[in-house]
Amino acid sequence: MKNPLLLALMLSASLAGVPSAWAQSTPGDAAVPVVELMPLIMKQEKELQLSPEQVQAFADYRKGAAPTRMALQKEIVSLRGQLRAALLEGASPEVSTALMQKIAAAEVEHFKGRERCVEFTRKVLSPEQFATLKRNYLESLPPMK
C-alpha cells in the first residue's frame, strides 16, 4: 500500500478497541544499543586522561545528540507496542508490514546515530585513549547466555 494517509487510517481503525495493555511497551522493546560509549566516557574521564577540551567536546556532542536519540528510542518502543497490538488484534498484513518497515527504518537511524557517535569519539580521542575505551567497553559487556 503506497498511500501513507490511508495506511495510517487503516492502522487506527484496526487498533480501535484493542486493550491498551497490548500496546504497552515491555523491557525488550528498548533493545540494548549496538554500542554505547558515552556513559563509559563520562565514568572514566580520569582513567582516559581526558583534556578539558575533550571533556567539553563530549559534553557538547551529548547535548546535541541526546534529544534526537531519546526521541528515536521512544518512537521505536511505541512502534513495537503498536505492532504487538496489531498482531494480537489480527490487523491486516498491510498494516503489520507497514509497522515493521517503520520499526526497521527507525532502528537503522538509531544504528547510524551510534555509528556517528563512535566516529566522533574516535576523532576526539587519541588512538591510545580510544584503545583503552574500547577495551574497557568490551570488558563491560555482559556475557552471552
Secondary structure as UniProt FT lines:
FT   HELIX           4..15
FT   TURN            16..17
FT   HELIX           20..23
FT   HELIX           27..29
FT   HELIX           38..43
FT   TURN            44..49
FT   HELIX           52..89
FT   HELIX           93..124
FT   HELIX           127..140
//
